[in-house]
């Protein structure tokens, strides 16, 4: 049921039938099958299934999962709860902040994701690889190799890093880009829910918190956050590609451009 609805949303978007897309998205959000799939993903298959949010709740038994499915079907006004802030190590030995929503928020995010993702996949550009279904860093590496291998003419690569990519994303612009879609009010709540760190609440006006299921789709649907000369990392690297290596950049905060000359690489990145 969920797969069929996703395929229908994808085809309707390609056909430009916006009325049908919105109708199918509403049907997806009301779907019992979508609730089941979302609860299964959050509580059984996701790597963070044993990680609790600020309420300390973890769903581990079939009975608890059944109650969660029933709770998601109740037509009551929902107020998004703050995320729990934790830190995970990065490759450079620094710490990356991560927001862990409560279980029911994660399930709702998964439900909204199933409704919105197919429509955006039908419109999104084919050269993007960050947080997309059926794509990974290996696909990006393969594409870069095809463009930058020694027998190709493109010998210059521009690697631009957006400084504070998740710190200064415009919530207003994101909501405007998403448009009048079902579940938009929930998305607004998640953006403004804030986080709790060491039992202290912190409001959230601009930052996005990696960690939820739905943040990936919101990120990938938006352009560079408040993009401009000041938002680009001070060290914009533009160097000639050695004959024996190719360069890669697959995260949402990093852009990579390959061109025949240094000037062409810079122009194409604008």
Buried (B, 14 or more C-beta within 10 A) or exposed (E): EBEEBBEBBBBBBEEEEEEBBBBBBBBBBBBEBBBBBBBBBBBEEBEBBEBBBBBEEBBEEEEBBEEBBEBBEEEEEBEBBBBBBBEEEEEEEEEBBBBBBBBBBBBBBBBBBBBBBBBBBBEEEEEEBBBBEEBEEEEBBEBBBEBBBEEBEBBBBBBBBBBBBBEBBBBEEBBEEBEEBBBBEBBBBBBEBBBBBEEEEEEBEBBBBBBBBBBBBBBBBBEBBBEEEEBBBEEBEBEEBEEEEBBBBBBBBBBBBBBEEBEBBBEEBE
